[in-house]
Amino acid sequence: MSQPVKKIDTLRQLMQQNDWQKALSLAAKFPRLGAEKAVIVRGHECLVNPAFYKQLGIDTDKAVNDAIAALKTKYTTPAQKPVSCIYQR
């Protein structure tokens, strides 16, 4: 019997594939994100409802890119190859 796939492994795979929308969606649900929690959750929310955050005066593209940078800082190990940090619609 094989072991179940861990969410952290799924997240790292999504990051390697540059699938930032799914990666942020998954990571935003993690219970222990530490200091990066607010940035990651805000980036995910800006992807889900950009019009609302633009009404609040938040630069949604910057929020998403900051969230991606936070994911990279928190979950990329030195042994992994670098992934692109720029999200463009």
C-alpha positions in Angstrom: 0.0 0.0 0.0 1.4 3.4 -0.9 1.5 6.3 1.5 -1.0 9.2 0.9 0.3 12.3 -0.7 1.1 15.1 1.8 -0.3 18.5 1.2 3.1 20.1 1.5 4.3 17.8 -1.3 1.3 18.8 -3.4 2.1 22.5 -2.7 5.8 22.1 -3.7 4.7 20.4 -6.9 2.3 23.2 -7.8 5.1 25.7 -7.1 7.4 23.9 -9.4 4.7 23.9 -12.1 4.2 27.7 -11.5 0.5 27.0 -10.8 0.3 29.9 -8.4 -3.4 30.1 -8.2 -3.8 26.5 -6.9 -0.6 26.8 -4.8 -2.0 29.9 -3.0 -5.4 28.4 -2.6 -3.9 25.3 -1.0 -1.4 27.2 1.2 -4.1 29.7 2.4 -5.8 26.8 4.1 -2.8 25.7 6.1 -3.3 26.2 9.8 0.3 27.2 10.7 1.7 29.6 8.2 3.6 31.7 10.8 4.6 35.2 9.9 3.7 34.8 6.2 0.0 33.9 6.9 -1.4 37.4 6.3 0.5 37.9 3.1 -0.4 34.4 1.7 -4.0 34.7 2.6 -4.3 38.2 1.2 -2.6 37.1 -2.1 -5.1 34.2 -2.4 -8.1 36.5 -1.7 -6.8 39.0 -4.3 -6.9 36.2 -6.9 -10.4 35.1 -5.8 -12.0 38.5 -5.6 -9.8 41.2 -7.2 -12.5 43.7 -7.8 -13.2 43.9 -4.1 -9.6 44.5 -3.1 -9.1 47.0 -5.9 -12.0 49.0 -4.4 -10.2 49.0 -1.1 -7.2 50.5 -2.9 -5.0 47.4 -2.8 -2.7 46.7 -5.7 -3.8 43.1 -6.3 -0.9 42.2 -8.6 1.6 43.3 -5.9 -0.3 41.4 -3.2 -0.3 38.2 -5.3 3.4 38.6 -6.1 4.2 39.2 -2.4 2.3 36.0 -1.6 4.2 34.1 -4.1 7.5 35.4 -2.7 6.3 34.4 0.8 5.5 30.9 -0.4 8.9 30.6 -2.0 10.7 31.8 1.2 8.7 29.5 3.4 8.5 26.3 1.3 11.4 26.2 -1.2 14.4 24.2 0.0 17.9 25.1 -1.2 18.0 21.7 -3.1 15.0 22.7 -5.2 15.5 24.6 -8.4 14.3 28.2 -8.4 10.8 28.9 -9.5 9.5 32.1 -11.2 8.1 34.6 -8.8 6.1 36.8 -11.2 2.4 36.3 -11.6 0.8 37.9 -14.6 -2.8 37.7 -15.7 
